[in-house]
């Protein structure tokens, strides 16, 4: 596509045509425009615009291989062409970089979103298994899960350990019950979560200080070993 513009230095034009008539200036500027659009001019084209060979006008053009051209117009046309090409190349590189950056960004965003989506679904599934197994009063899954998220900022670290903690506490309570110890009712799930009850340590109630003295049908050592047997703890002796 032909560049539709070229730099036109008005002061230089006025200075270079100061001794021309208005008619001559009109013919001269027309020849310059034709050169810019079509390239070098033939003698026929020069005569068609000027009507005759006018030295005041023709002296502004160089003749080469039967064609005429204004040296300043040729220079400005070439400068404009190089400038335009440079702008196009820079714009193309910029757009390419933007596209690549955008594509990379979107790939990372999509990857992160997909990963987050998978992780969230996994968390929901793990929590629901725990909720279903919780023996106390419980509400709907979403209600209980939102309560956990609201109360504890570390909920992502909490959810994976809830089922193990529940199994552990169930085992403790069953052993204590069989040993005749006091086992309270389960708290409702909301309270159990709010109070971080999964962190409660094993408590052996109704056991006397005497290690081998039986109380309510079991010694403390027997209860500890029974708990360890039902819920193995790494490093605990068989």
Secondary structure, 3 states (H helix, E strand, C coil): CCCCCCCCCHHHHHHHCCCCCHHHHHHHHHHHHHHHHHCCEEHHHHHHHHCCCCHHHHCCCEEECCEEECHHHHHHHHHHHHHHHHHHHHHHHHHHHHHHHHHHHHHHHHHHHHHHHHHHHHHHHHHHHHHHHCCCCCCCHHHHHHHHHHHCCCHHHHHHHHHHHHHHHHHHHHHHHHCCCCCCCCCCHHHHHHCCHHHCCCCCCCCCCCCCCCECCECHHHHHHHHHHHCCCCCCCC
